[in-house]
Amino acid sequence: MRKYFSYILFLVASSTFLYTFFLSNMFSGGASFQVKALKEQLQMQQAEREREAERVAELRHLLVGIQTDPDVLEKVAREELRMMGQNEEIVIFRKRQGLSNSQ
């Protein structure tokens, strides 16, 4: 029995050694792929966050202009809300479909 115990102990120790230094690197390849994918996703989200922060800054600037400058308020009302002043008419030009530039 003692003879088999030393063989079993040697087998367990060598299996642990082999797994630790060789097989664990093979199985961690999937983990490194996941880390790479998560880093790419993080970079995309950071870029999106920067774009949104710029948009927020633009909207804040516009809001301050609307609140303080009547000309900016009128411009926004006309262009974005399509409002008109008294005694004015709005004319919207639409492009015709199917006409080429040579006609």
PDB file as gemmi writes it, atoms N, CA and C in Angstrom:
CRYST1    1.000    1.000    1.000  90.00  90.00  90.00 P 1                      
ATOM      1  N   MET A   1       0.819  -1.201   0.000  1.00  0.00           N  
ATOM      2  CA  MET A   1       0.000   0.000   0.000  1.00  0.00           C  
ATOM      3  C   MET A   1       0.859   1.261   0.000  1.00  0.00           C  
ATOM      4  N   ARG A   2       1.954   1.232   0.785  1.00  0.00           N  
ATOM      5  CA  ARG A   2       2.842   2.394   0.815  1.00  0.00           C  
ATOM      6  C   ARG A   2       3.495   2.611  -0.551  1.00  0.00           C  
ATOM      7  N   LYS A   3       3.756   1.535  -1.229  1.00  0.00           N  
ATOM      8  CA  LYS A   3       4.375   1.635  -2.543  1.00  0.00           C  
ATOM      9  C   LYS A   3       3.443   2.370  -3.510  1.00  0.00           C  
ATOM     10  N   TYR A   4       2.176   2.070  -3.491  1.00  0.00           N  
ATOM     11  CA  TYR A   4       1.207   2.728  -4.375  1.00  0.00           C  
ATOM     12  C   TYR A   4       0.945   4.171  -3.951  1.00  0.00           C  
ATOM     13  N   PHE A   5       1.014   4.423  -2.666  1.00  0.00           N  
ATOM     14  CA  PHE A   5       0.783   5.788  -2.173  1.00  0.00           C  
ATOM     15  C   PHE A   5       1.821   6.752  -2.735  1.00  0.00           C  
ATOM     16  N   SER A   6       3.079   6.352  -2.781  1.00  0.00           N  
ATOM     17  CA  SER A   6       4.116   7.230  -3.318  1.00  0.00           C  
ATOM     18  C   SER A   6       3.919   7.448  -4.818  1.00  0.00           C  
ATOM     19  N   TYR A   7       3.462   6.423  -5.536  1.00  0.00           N  
ATOM     20  CA  TYR A   7       3.182   6.586  -6.964  1.00  0.00           C  
ATOM     21  C   TYR A   7       2.000   7.536  -7.194  1.00  0.00           C  
ATOM     22  N   ILE A   8       0.983   7.383  -6.396  1.00  0.00           N  
ATOM     23  CA  ILE A   8      -0.192   8.254  -6.518  1.00  0.00           C  
ATOM     24  C   ILE A   8       0.179   9.687  -6.180  1.00  0.00           C  
ATOM     25  N   LEU A   9       0.972   9.872  -5.125  1.00  0.00           N  
ATOM     26  CA  LEU A   9       1.410  11.212  -4.742  1.00  0.00           C  
ATOM     27  C   LEU A   9       2.252  11.841  -5.850  1.00  0.00           C  
ATOM     28  N   PHE A  10       3.156  11.049  -6.444  1.00  0.00           N  
ATOM     29  CA  PHE A  10       3.973  11.549  -7.548  1.00  0.00           C  
ATOM     30  C   PHE A  10       3.109  11.911  -8.755  1.00  0.00           C  
ATOM     31  N   LEU A  11       2.129  11.103  -9.063  1.00  0.00           N  
ATOM     32  CA  LEU A  11       1.230  11.356 -10.181  1.00  0.00           C  
ATOM     33  C   LEU A  11       0.420  12.631  -9.963  1.00  0.00           C  
ATOM     34  N   VAL A  12      -0.091  12.840  -8.775  1.00  0.00           N  
ATOM     35  CA  VAL A  12      -0.855  14.050  -8.464  1.00  0.00           C  
ATOM     36  C   VAL A  12       0.039  15.278  -8.533  1.00  0.00           C  
ATOM     37  N   ALA A  13       1.246  15.191  -7.996  1.00  0.00           N  
ATOM     38  CA  ALA A  13       2.168  16.329  -8.015  1.00  0.00           C  
ATOM     39  C   ALA A  13       2.568  16.680  -9.442  1.00  0.00           C  
ATOM     40  N   SER A  14       2.880  15.665 -10.249  1.00  0.00           N  
ATOM     41  CA  SER A  14       3.276  15.949 -11.633  1.00  0.00           C  
ATOM     42  C   SER A  14       2.095  16.476 -12.451  1.00  0.00           C  
ATOM     43  N   SER A  15       0.903  15.981 -12.195  1.00  0.00           N  
ATOM     44  CA  SER A  15      -0.281  16.498 -12.893  1.00  0.00           C  
ATOM     45  C   SER A  15      -0.529  17.957 -12.540  1.00  0.00           C  
ATOM     46  N   THR A  16      -0.384  18.289 -11.284  1.00  0.00           N  
ATOM     47  CA  THR A  16      -0.557  19.680 -10.850  1.00  0.00           C  
ATOM     48  C   THR A  16       0.484  20.579 -11.498  1.00  0.00           C  
ATOM     49  N   PHE A  17       1.730  20.111 -11.552  1.00  0.00           N  
ATOM     50  CA  PHE A  17       2.801  20.886 -12.172  1.00  0.00           C  
ATOM     51  C   PHE A  17       2.509  21.127 -13.655  1.00  0.00           C  
ATOM     52  N   LEU A  18       2.144  20.067 -14.364  1.00  0.00           N  
ATOM     53  CA  LEU A  18       1.860  20.200 -15.794  1.00  0.00           C  
ATOM     54  C   LEU A  18       0.686  21.139 -16.051  1.00  0.00           C  
ATOM     55  N   TYR A  19      -0.354  21.017 -15.280  1.00  0.00           N  
ATOM     56  CA  TYR A  19      -1.515  21.893 -15.463  1.00  0.00           C  
ATOM     57  C   TYR A  19      -1.148  23.339 -15.178  1.00  0.00           C  
ATOM     58  N   THR A  20      -0.390  23.565 -14.109  1.00  0.00           N  
ATOM     59  CA  THR A  20      -0.060  24.932 -13.707  1.00  0.00           C  
ATOM     60  C   THR A  20       0.744  25.654 -14.778  1.00  0.00           C  
ATOM     61  N   PHE A  21       1.726  24.991 -15.366  1.00  0.00           N  
ATOM     62  CA  PHE A  21       2.634  25.689 -16.270  1.00  0.00           C  
ATOM     63  C   PHE A  21       2.304  25.548 -17.751  1.00  0.00           C  
ATOM     64  N   PHE A  22       1.545  24.537 -18.121  1.00  0.00           N  
ATOM     65  CA  PHE A  22       1.296  24.328 -19.547  1.00  0.00           C  
ATOM     66  C   PHE A  22      -0.177  24.449 -19.931  1.00  0.00           C  
ATOM     67  N   LEU A  23      -1.013  23.726 -19.281  1.00  0.00           N  
ATOM     68  CA  LEU A  23      -2.413  23.682 -19.684  1.00  0.00           C  
ATOM     69  C   LEU A  23      -3.178  24.939 -19.302  1.00  0.00           C  
ATOM     70  N   SER A  24      -2.787  25.598 -18.214  1.00  0.00           N  
ATOM     71  CA  SER A  24      -3.514  26.807 -17.820  1.00  0.00           C  
ATOM     72  C   SER A  24      -3.356  27.907 -18.859  1.00  0.00           C  
ATOM     73  N   ASN A  25      -2.197  27.961 -19.543  1.00  0.00           N  
ATOM     74  CA  ASN A  25      -2.005  28.955 -20.603  1.00  0.00           C  
ATOM     75  C   ASN A  25      -2.905  28.677 -21.798  1.00  0.00           C  
ATOM     76  N   MET A  26      -3.146  27.405 -22.069  1.00  0.00           N  
ATOM     77  CA  MET A  26      -4.021  27.061 -23.188  1.00  0.00           C  
ATOM     78  C   MET A  26      -5.464  27.449 -22.897  1.00  0.00           C  
ATOM     79  N   PHE A  27      -5.906  27.277 -21.675  1.00  0.00           N  
ATOM     80  CA  PHE A  27      -7.287  27.585 -21.328  1.00  0.00           C  
ATOM     81  C   PHE A  27      -7.513  29.069 -21.100  1.00  0.00           C  
ATOM     82  N   SER A  28      -6.462  29.809 -20.806  1.00  0.00           N  
ATOM     83  CA  SER A  28      -6.646  31.240 -20.558  1.00  0.00           C  
ATOM     84  C   SER A  28      -6.710  32.037 -21.851  1.00  0.00           C  
ATOM     85  N   GLY A  29      -6.528  31.410 -23.004  1.00  0.00           N  
ATOM     86  CA  GLY A  29      -6.636  32.113 -24.279  1.00  0.00           C  
ATOM     87  C   GLY A  29      -8.006  32.718 -24.468  1.00  0.00           C  
ATOM     88  N   GLY A  30      -9.040  32.031 -24.050  1.00  0.00           N  
ATOM     89  CA  GLY A  30     -10.392  32.564 -24.132  1.00  0.00           C  
ATOM     90  C   GLY A  30     -10.575  33.762 -23.226  1.00  0.00           C  
ATOM     91  N   ALA A  31      -9.928  33.732 -22.071  1.00  0.00           N  
ATOM     92  CA  ALA A  31     -10.039  34.851 -21.140  1.00  0.00           C  
ATOM     93  C   ALA A  31      -9.364  36.093 -21.711  1.00  0.00           C  
ATOM     94  N   SER A  32      -8.210  35.917 -22.371  1.00  0.00           N  
ATOM     95  CA  SER A  32      -7.538  37.083 -22.947  1.00  0.00           C  
ATOM     96  C   SER A  32      -8.353  37.658 -24.103  1.00  0.00           C  
ATOM     97  N   PHE A  33      -9.048  36.795 -24.831  1.00  0.00           N  
ATOM     98  CA  PHE A  33      -9.928  37.281 -25.895  1.00  0.00           C  
ATOM     99  C   PHE A  33     -11.064  38.108 -25.308  1.00  0.00           C  
ATOM    100  N   GLN A  34     -11.615  37.652 -24.193  1.00  0.00           N  
ATOM    101  CA  GLN A  34     -12.691  38.401 -23.540  1.00  0.00           C  
ATOM    102  C   GLN A  34     -12.186  39.740 -23.031  1.00  0.00           C  
ATOM    103  N   VAL A  35     -10.989  39.763 -22.474  1.00  0.00           N  
ATOM    104  CA  VAL A  35     -10.419  41.017 -21.976  1.00  0.00           C  
ATOM    105  C   VAL A  35     -10.216  41.986 -23.133  1.00  0.00           C  
ATOM    106  N   LYS A  36      -9.714  41.492 -24.255  1.00  0.00           N  
ATOM    107  CA  LYS A  36      -9.506  42.342 -25.425  1.00  0.00           C  
ATOM    108  C   LYS A  36     -10.833  42.900 -25.928  1.00  0.00           C  
ATOM    109  N   ALA A  37     -11.853  42.056 -25.985  1.00  0.00           N  
ATOM    110  CA  ALA A  37     -13.171  42.509 -26.443  1.00  0.00           C  
ATOM    111  C   ALA A  37     -13.747  43.550 -25.490  1.00  0.00           C  
ATOM    112  N   LEU A  38     -13.561  43.342 -24.201  1.00  0.00           N  
ATOM    113  CA  LEU A  38     -14.064  44.317 -23.226  1.00  0.00           C  
ATOM    114  C   LEU A  38     -13.317  45.641 -23.322  1.00  0.00           C  
ATOM    115  N   LYS A  39     -12.010  45.594 -23.584  1.00  0.00           N  
ATOM    116  CA  LYS A  39     -11.242  46.835 -23.746  1.00  0.00           C  
ATOM    117  C   LYS A  39     -11.713  47.607 -24.978  1.00  0.00           C  
ATOM    118  N   GLU A  40     -11.980  46.889 -26.070  1.00  0.00           N  
ATOM    119  CA  GLU A  40     -12.490  47.546 -27.275  1.00  0.00           C  
ATOM    120  C   GLU A  40     -13.856  48.162 -27.016  1.00  0.00           C  
ATOM    121  N   GLN A  41     -14.695  47.442 -26.299  1.00  0.00           N  
ATOM    122  CA  GLN A  41     -16.018  47.966 -25.963  1.00  0.00           C  
ATOM    123  C   GLN A  41     -15.899  49.202 -25.081  1.00  0.00           C  
ATOM    124  N   LEU A  42     -14.956  49.181 -24.150  1.00  0.00           N  
ATOM    125  CA  LEU A  42     -14.734  50.338 -23.283  1.00  0.00           C  
ATOM    126  C   LEU A  42     -14.293  51.549 -24.095  1.00  0.00           C  
ATOM    127  N   GLN A  43     -13.394  51.349 -25.053  1.00  0.00           N  
ATOM    128  CA  GLN A  43     -12.941  52.452 -25.897  1.00  0.00           C  
ATOM    129  C   GLN A  43     -14.090  53.024 -26.717  1.00  0.00           C  
ATOM    130  N   MET A  44     -14.951  52.161 -27.244  1.00  0.00           N  
ATOM    131  CA  MET A  44     -16.097  52.644 -28.018  1.00  0.00           C  
ATOM    132  C   MET A  44     -17.046  53.440 -27.131  1.00  0.00           C  
ATOM    133  N   GLN A  45     -17.275  52.971 -25.927  1.00  0.00           N  
ATOM    134  CA  GLN A  45     -18.173  53.681 -25.020  1.00  0.00           C  
ATOM    135  C   GLN A  45     -17.576  55.011 -24.578  1.00  0.00           C  
ATOM    136  N   GLN A  46     -16.252  55.062 -24.392  1.00  0.00           N  
ATOM    137  CA  GLN A  46     -15.620  56.325 -24.033  1.00  0.00           C  
ATOM    138  C   GLN A  46     -15.712  57.326 -25.177  1.00  0.00           C  
ATOM    139  N   ALA A  47     -15.542  56.869 -26.409  1.00  0.00           N  
ATOM    140  CA  ALA A  47     -15.677  57.758 -27.564  1.00  0.00           C  
ATOM    141  C   ALA A  47     -17.109  58.269 -27.672  1.00  0.00           C  
ATOM    142  N   GLU A  48     -18.084  57.396 -27.456  1.00  0.00           N  
ATOM    143  CA  GLU A  48     -19.495  57.802 -27.476  1.00  0.00           C  
ATOM    144  C   GLU A  48     -19.774  58.810 -26.374  1.00  0.00           C  
ATOM    145  N   ARG A  49     -19.189  58.595 -25.219  1.00  0.00           N  
ATOM    146  CA  ARG A  49     -19.375  59.520 -24.095  1.00  0.00           C  
ATOM    147  C   ARG A  49     -18.809  60.903 -24.430  1.00  0.00           C  
ATOM    148  N   GLU A  50     -17.650  60.934 -25.082  1.00  0.00           N  
ATOM    149  CA  GLU A  50     -17.057  62.214 -25.473  1.00  0.00           C  
ATOM    150  C   GLU A  50     -17.943  62.938 -26.485  1.00  0.00           C  
ATOM    151  N   ARG A  51     -18.491  62.199 -27.458  1.00  0.00           N  
ATOM    152  CA  ARG A  51     -19.395  62.824 -28.437  1.00  0.00           C  
ATOM    153  C   ARG A  51     -20.635  63.383 -27.746  1.00  0.00           C  
ATOM    154  N   GLU A  52     -21.181  62.622 -26.822  1.00  0.00           N  
ATOM    155  CA  GLU A  52     -22.372  63.089 -26.100  1.00  0.00           C  
ATOM    156  C   GLU A  52     -22.042  64.294 -25.223  1.00  0.00           C  
ATOM    157  N   ALA A  53     -20.856  64.321 -24.633  1.00  0.00           N  
ATOM    158  CA  ALA A  53     -20.458  65.471 -23.813  1.00  0.00           C  
ATOM    159  C   ALA A  53     -20.341  66.725 -24.677  1.00  0.00           C  
ATOM    160  N   GLU A  54     -19.816  66.574 -25.895  1.00  0.00           N  
ATOM    161  CA  GLU A  54     -19.743  67.713 -26.815  1.00  0.00           C  
ATOM    162  C   GLU A  54     -21.141  68.189 -27.191  1.00  0.00           C  
ATOM    163  N   ARG A  55     -22.035  67.251 -27.434  1.00  0.00           N  
ATOM    164  CA  ARG A  55     -23.426  67.608 -27.779  1.00  0.00           C  
ATOM    165  C   ARG A  55     -24.092  68.337 -26.617  1.00  0.00           C  
ATOM    166  N   VAL A  56     -23.858  67.887 -25.392  1.00  0.00           N  
ATOM    167  CA  VAL A  56     -24.419  68.556 -24.214  1.00  0.00           C  
ATOM    168  C   VAL A  56     -23.878  69.976 -24.110  1.00  0.00           C  
ATOM    169  N   ALA A  57     -22.586  70.156 -24.375  1.00  0.00           N  
ATOM    170  CA  ALA A  57     -22.002  71.498 -24.320  1.00  0.00           C  
ATOM    171  C   ALA A  57     -22.637  72.409 -25.370  1.00  0.00           C  
ATOM    172  N   GLU A  58     -22.860  71.875 -26.578  1.00  0.00           N  
ATOM    173  CA  GLU A  58     -23.511  72.672 -27.625  1.00  0.00           C  
ATOM    174  C   GLU A  58     -24.927  73.063 -27.220  1.00  0.00           C  
ATOM    175  N   LEU A  59     -25.663  72.118 -26.672  1.00  0.00           N  
ATOM    176  CA  LEU A  59     -27.043  72.409 -26.260  1.00  0.00           C  
ATOM    177  C   LEU A  59     -27.087  73.410 -25.108  1.00  0.00           C  
ATOM    178  N   ARG A  60     -26.136  73.319 -24.192  1.00  0.00           N  
ATOM    179  CA  ARG A  60     -26.087  74.301 -23.096  1.00  0.00           C  
ATOM    180  C   ARG A  60     -25.796  75.699 -23.631  1.00  0.00           C  
ATOM    181  N   HIS A  61     -24.882  75.765 -24.608  1.00  0.00           N  
ATOM    182  CA  HIS A  61     -24.566  77.055 -25.217  1.00  0.00           C  
ATOM    183  C   HIS A  61     -25.800  77.623 -25.922  1.00  0.00           C  
ATOM    184  N   LEU A  62     -26.524  76.782 -26.628  1.00  0.00           N  
ATOM    185  CA  LEU A  62     -27.747  77.211 -27.302  1.00  0.00           C  
ATOM    186  C   LEU A  62     -28.794  77.653 -26.289  1.00  0.00           C  
ATOM    187  N   LEU A  63     -28.919  76.931 -25.200  1.00  0.00           N  
ATOM    188  CA  LEU A  63     -29.891  77.279 -24.167  1.00  0.00           C  
ATOM    189  C   LEU A  63     -29.590  78.644 -23.560  1.00  0.00           C  
ATOM    190  N   VAL A  64     -28.326  78.904 -23.289  1.00  0.00           N  
ATOM    191  CA  VAL A  64     -27.952  80.217 -22.757  1.00  0.00           C  
ATOM    192  C   VAL A  64     -28.277  81.298 -23.776  1.00  0.00           C  
ATOM    193  N   GLY A  65     -28.012  81.026 -25.054  1.00  0.00           N  
ATOM    194  CA  GLY A  65     -28.336  81.994 -26.098  1.00  0.00           C  
ATOM    195  C   GLY A  65     -29.826  82.253 -26.191  1.00  0.00           C  
ATOM    196  N   ILE A  66     -30.628  81.209 -26.084  1.00  0.00           N  
ATOM    197  CA  ILE A  66     -32.083  81.368 -26.142  1.00  0.00           C  
ATOM    198  C   ILE A  66     -32.578  82.193 -24.964  1.00  0.00           C  
ATOM    199  N   GLN A  67     -32.006  81.959 -23.799  1.00  0.00           N  
ATOM    200  CA  GLN A  67     -32.459  82.660 -22.602  1.00  0.00           C  
ATOM    201  C   GLN A  67     -32.012  84.113 -22.561  1.00  0.00           C  
ATOM    202  N   THR A  68     -30.910  84.448 -23.213  1.00  0.00           N  
ATOM    203  CA  THR A  68     -30.367  85.805 -23.087  1.00  0.00           C  
ATOM    204  C   THR A  68     -30.491  86.649 -24.347  1.00  0.00           C  
ATOM    205  N   ASP A  69     -30.532  86.042 -25.520  1.00  0.00           N  
ATOM    206  CA  ASP A  69     -30.508  86.806 -26.770  1.00  0.00           C  
ATOM    207  C   ASP A  69     -31.802  86.568 -27.549  1.00  0.00           C  
ATOM    208  N   PRO A  70     -32.617  87.610 -27.752  1.00  0.00           N  
ATOM    209  CA  PRO A  70     -33.870  87.440 -28.500  1.00  0.00           C  
ATOM    210  C   PRO A  70     -33.649  87.014 -29.953  1.00  0.00           C  
ATOM    211  N   ASP A  71     -32.533  87.412 -30.553  1.00  0.00           N  
ATOM    212  CA  ASP A  71     -32.259  87.018 -31.937  1.00  0.00           C  
ATOM    213  C   ASP A  71     -32.030  85.506 -32.051  1.00  0.00           C  
ATOM    214  N   VAL A  72     -31.339  84.944 -31.083  1.00  0.00           N  
ATOM    215  CA  VAL A  72     -31.118  83.494 -31.078  1.00  0.00           C  
ATOM    216  C   VAL A  72     -32.442  82.771 -30.868  1.00  0.00           C  
ATOM    217  N   LEU A  73     -33.273  83.293 -29.988  1.00  0.00           N  
ATOM    218  CA  LEU A  73     -34.587  82.701 -29.745  1.00  0.00           C  
ATOM    219  C   LEU A  73     -35.417  82.706 -31.025  1.00  0.00           C  
ATOM    220  N   GLU A  74     -35.400  83.820 -31.745  1.00  0.00           N  
ATOM    221  CA  GLU A  74     -36.161  83.905 -32.992  1.00  0.00           C  
ATOM    222  C   GLU A  74     -35.612  82.934 -34.038  1.00  0.00           C  
ATOM    223  N   LYS A  75     -34.292  82.833 -34.127  1.00  0.00           N  
ATOM    224  CA  LYS A  75     -33.676  81.924 -35.092  1.00  0.00           C  
ATOM    225  C   LYS A  75     -34.071  80.470 -34.811  1.00  0.00           C  
ATOM    226  N   VAL A  76     -34.036  80.071 -33.547  1.00  0.00           N  
ATOM    227  CA  VAL A  76     -34.411  78.700 -33.186  1.00  0.00           C  
ATOM    228  C   VAL A  76     -35.887  78.470 -33.473  1.00  0.00           C  
ATOM    229  N   ALA A  77     -36.719  79.448 -33.149  1.00  0.00           N  
ATOM    230  CA  ALA A  77     -38.158  79.300 -33.385  1.00  0.00           C  
ATOM    231  C   ALA A  77     -38.452  79.148 -34.873  1.00  0.00           C  
ATOM    232  N   ARG A  78     -37.761  79.889 -35.706  1.00  0.00           N  
ATOM    233  CA  ARG A  78     -38.012  79.823 -37.142  1.00  0.00           C  
ATOM    234  C   ARG A  78     -37.441  78.547 -37.769  1.00  0.00           C  
ATOM    235  N   GLU A  79     -36.191  78.218 -37.436  1.00  0.00           N  
ATOM    236  CA  GLU A  79     -35.527  77.114 -38.117  1.00  0.00           C  
ATOM    237  C   GLU A  79     -35.927  75.742 -37.581  1.00  0.00           C  
ATOM    238  N   GLU A  80     -35.995  75.600 -36.280  1.00  0.00           N  
ATOM    239  CA  GLU A  80     -36.251  74.277 -35.715  1.00  0.00           C  
ATOM    240  C   GLU A  80     -37.731  74.023 -35.456  1.00  0.00           C  
ATOM    241  N   LEU A  81     -38.461  75.048 -35.077  1.00  0.00           N  
ATOM    242  CA  LEU A  81     -39.874  74.865 -34.773  1.00  0.00           C  
ATOM    243  C   LEU A  81     -40.778  75.293 -35.918  1.00  0.00           C  
ATOM    244  N   ARG A  82     -40.176  75.869 -36.970  1.00  0.00           N  
ATOM    245  CA  ARG A  82     -40.894  76.339 -38.157  1.00  0.00           C  
ATOM    246  C   ARG A  82     -42.041  77.295 -37.795  1.00  0.00           C  
ATOM    247  N   MET A  83     -41.750  78.173 -36.873  1.00  0.00           N  
ATOM    248  CA  MET A  83     -42.740  79.188 -36.503  1.00  0.00           C  
ATOM    249  C   MET A  83     -42.555  80.394 -37.411  1.00  0.00           C  
ATOM    250  N   MET A  84     -43.594  81.194 -37.516  1.00  0.00           N  
ATOM    251  CA  MET A  84     -43.515  82.383 -38.361  1.00  0.00           C  
ATOM    252  C   MET A  84     -44.022  83.589 -37.584  1.00  0.00           C  
ATOM    253  N   GLY A  85     -43.563  84.744 -38.020  1.00  0.00           N  
ATOM    254  CA  GLY A  85     -44.010  85.984 -37.394  1.00  0.00           C  
ATOM    255  C   GLY A  85     -45.327  86.444 -37.994  1.00  0.00           C  
ATOM    256  N   GLN A  86     -45.817  87.559 -37.483  1.00  0.00           N  
ATOM    257  CA  GLN A  86     -47.066  88.112 -38.010  1.00  0.00           C  
ATOM    258  C   GLN A  86     -46.842  88.589 -39.439  1.00  0.00           C  
ATOM    259  N   ASN A  87     -47.873  88.416 -40.265  1.00  0.00           N  
ATOM    260  CA  ASN A  87     -47.852  88.822 -41.672  1.00  0.00           C  
ATOM    261  C   ASN A  87     -46.746  88.121 -42.461  1.00  0.00           C  
ATOM    262  N   GLU A  88     -46.420  86.899 -42.104  1.00  0.00           N  
ATOM    263  CA  GLU A  88     -45.415  86.125 -42.835  1.00  0.00           C  
ATOM    264  C   GLU A  88     -46.041  84.818 -43.312  1.00  0.00           C  
ATOM    265  N   GLU A  89     -45.494  84.297 -44.396  1.00  0.00           N  
ATOM    266  CA  GLU A  89     -45.910  82.996 -44.902  1.00  0.00           C  
ATOM    267  C   GLU A  89     -44.673  82.118 -45.027  1.00  0.00           C  
ATOM    268  N   ILE A  90     -44.838  80.855 -44.756  1.00  0.00           N  
ATOM    269  CA  ILE A  90     -43.732  79.914 -44.887  1.00  0.00           C  
ATOM    270  C   ILE A  90     -43.888  79.180 -46.206  1.00  0.00           C  
ATOM    271  N   VAL A  91     -42.826  79.168 -46.990  1.00  0.00           N  
ATOM    272  CA  VAL A  91     -42.809  78.463 -48.265  1.00  0.00           C  
ATOM    273  C   VAL A  91     -41.731  77.392 -48.174  1.00  0.00           C  
ATOM    274  N   ILE A  92     -42.118  76.157 -48.421  1.00  0.00           N  
ATOM    275  CA  ILE A  92     -41.174  75.047 -48.366  1.00  0.00           C  
ATOM    276  C   ILE A  92     -40.993  74.520 -49.779  1.00  0.00           C  
ATOM    277  N   PHE A  93     -39.764  74.531 -50.253  1.00  0.00           N  
ATOM    278  CA  PHE A  93     -39.441  74.031 -51.584  1.00  0.00           C  
ATOM    279  C   PHE A  93     -39.041  72.564 -51.467  1.00  0.00           C  
ATOM    280  N   ARG A  94     -39.646  71.740 -52.309  1.00  0.00           N  
ATOM    281  CA  ARG A  94     -39.328  70.315 -52.310  1.00  0.00           C  
ATOM    282  C   ARG A  94     -38.703  69.960 -53.646  1.00  0.00           C  
ATOM    283  N   LYS A  95     -37.756  69.066 -53.617  1.00  0.00           N  
ATOM    284  CA  LYS A  95     -37.127  68.603 -54.846  1.00  0.00           C  
ATOM    285  C   LYS A  95     -38.053  67.614 -55.525  1.00  0.00           C  
ATOM    286  N   ARG A  96     -38.145  67.726 -56.843  1.00  0.00           N  
ATOM    287  CA  ARG A  96     -38.966  66.787 -57.599  1.00  0.00           C  
ATOM    288  C   ARG A  96     -38.181  65.507 -57.828  1.00  0.00           C  
ATOM    289  N   GLN A  97     -38.872  64.415 -57.751  1.00  0.00           N  
ATOM    290  CA  GLN A  97     -38.254  63.113 -57.992  1.00  0.00           C  
ATOM    291  C   GLN A  97     -38.191  62.853 -59.493  1.00  0.00           C  
ATOM    292  N   GLY A  98     -37.103  62.268 -59.958  1.00  0.00           N  
ATOM    293  CA  GLY A  98     -37.017  61.839 -61.346  1.00  0.00           C  
ATOM    294  C   GLY A  98     -36.488  62.887 -62.305  1.00  0.00           C  
ATOM    295  N   LEU A  99     -36.241  64.105 -61.893  1.00  0.00           N  
ATOM    296  CA  LEU A  99     -35.703  65.125 -62.787  1.00  0.00           C  
ATOM    297  C   LEU A  99     -34.190  65.147 -62.663  1.00  0.00           C  
ATOM    298  N   SER A 100     -33.513  65.214 -63.815  1.00  0.00           N  
ATOM    299  CA  SER A 100     -32.051  65.296 -63.783  1.00  0.00           C  
ATOM    300  C   SER A 100     -31.638  66.756 -63.870  1.00  0.00           C  
ATOM    301  N   ASN A 101     -30.371  67.018 -63.643  1.00  0.00           N  
ATOM    302  CA  ASN A 101     -29.859  68.388 -63.669  1.00  0.00           C  
ATOM    303  C   ASN A 101     -29.808  68.963 -65.074  1.00  0.00           C  
ATOM    304  N   SER A 102     -29.806  68.146 -66.117  1.00  0.00           N  
ATOM    305  CA  SER A 102     -29.686  68.640 -67.489  1.00  0.00           C  
ATOM    306  C   SER A 102     -31.001  69.172 -68.038  1.00  0.00           C  
ATOM    307  N   GLN A 103     -32.131  68.922 -67.395  1.00  0.00           N  
ATOM    308  CA  GLN A 103     -33.416  69.380 -67.935  1.00  0.00           C  
ATOM    309  C   GLN A 103     -33.727  70.772 -67.513  1.00  0.00           C  
TER     310      GLN A 103                                                      
END                                                                             
